[in-house]
Amino acid sequence: MQTFARPRLTRRQGAELLSRIAAASRAAGLTRPAPAESVTRLCLNAACIALCLGAAWFSSSPVLVAAAWLGLAWCVAQMAFLAHGALHGAVGASRSANLIFGQLAMTVFAGLGFEEWKQRHREHHIYCQIDGRDPDMAVDFVASLTADAAASKGAAARALGRYQGVYLWGLSLLFGHSQRTLSQLGALAAPRRYRRDLALLAIHYGVWIVLPLLALNVPVERVLAAYLVPATLLGAHFAAIFWVNHVGMPLIGEPKAFSYVERQVVTTRNVCVPAPLDAVFGGLNYQIEHHLVPSCPPFRLRRLRAVLRPLLIEAGLPYHETGWWHALREVGTHFRRIGALMARPAG
């Protein structure tokens, strides 16, 4: 069953370790913003999206259309990774530069409100693996990630949830759609706060839906397929790379007992893959490093691991690192164990 972490460092020791981590990261030149690399990647992905949309809308070849859907899923994922870097200040030196970049990559191209998503993601970093505070653990009906969440479910959710170890993998196909919907509804719920998100979401739908329907006379089924199929593929992609970051890792029951650095390390799992596959994860398979030095551009996280891992091990912290397949098995085992709790009588 999922465990609760116990502190090994005092808060003072944790603060000293975090200072060493920050100094070592700066000395290695790994926290510098990367505007040229980021803009180049954004432009390349934007061009690829344009080409793939053209093929998806107009090609008469089923093979080329299917390849265009795959290309759109890949490029939208890369846009989301770039926006994630902008959220943490990895693109430019100024707040406005990161905001503009993030809005382009996330809102216009990927269809999530950048500022709305930014708020939720920051809370995830602050309250990582704290049940009831971490927004990434907030699953209402279809799943439970902790024993407390399982116990709080109603009869219908418990009847369904006992099988979550099986059906969640299939539901991962809806993950991309749910993330878009969650962000867009969040922006609509606070229109004054997220007015920029809403304005740019209108542009997003204008490019992806209105333009091909009204200006280019693309059949509606082609337009919808080009929008919905890549998001479905994207859901499976994101589930496979994001669920392994924290699901099944220890929870934090008493946050005040932990230093920030220890709380991030003990709740997080790294995934070891060959260097060419870092792009599949957007570099975030180095999740421990990302949580400790979030301003590090994702494509430098592999180098950051070599700097931070010895410091963390020297401090006696559990550096949990495993292969991708093994990480997925750990996540599946956790889903099944929490699901088994819902097969028991309530209470």
Number of C-alpha atoms within 10 A of each C-alpha: 12 15 12 16 18 16 17 16 18 13 17 11 15 19 16 14 20 20 13 14 22 16 12 17 20 14 10 12 13 22 21 17 22 21 18 11 12 20 15 11 15 21 13 12 22 19 13 18 21 12 14 25 23 15 20 26 22 15 14 10 11 11 10 14 22 17 15 24 26 18 20 29 26 21 24 23 28 22 25 21 22 25 29 25 26 30 25 21 25 23 29 22 13 10 13 11 15 23 19 14 23 28 25 21 28 29 30 24 25 25 27 29 30 33 22 22 22 18 12 15 18 15 14 18 17 15 20 24 29 21 18 12 14 18 19 20 20 14 11 10 15 16 25 26 19 23 16 13 19 23 17 14 19 12 12 10 17 26 15 16 27 23 19 24 19 14 14 17 14 11 15 20 20 18 20 25 19 15 16 18 15 16 22 22 15 17 24 17 11 12 14 11 13 18 15 18 27 22 14 21 24 15 18 20 15 15 14 18 17 17 15 19 18 12 8 11 12 17 13 14 11 17 21 14 15 26 19 16 18 23 28 20 21 25 22 18 20 17 19 19 18 14 16 26 22 21 25 26 21 19 22 23 15 12 16 10 15 21 21 19 23 26 27 23 20 23 24 25 25 24 23 17 16 7 10 7 12 19 16 18 21 22 19 23 28 26 26 27 26 22 21 20 21 20 19 26 28 27 17 15 25 16 14 24 17 11 17 20 16 12 16 18 11 9 15 11 17 15 17 14 17 16 14 17 14 14 24 20 13 16 21 20 15 20 24 16 20 27 26 18 20 27 15 12 9 13 6
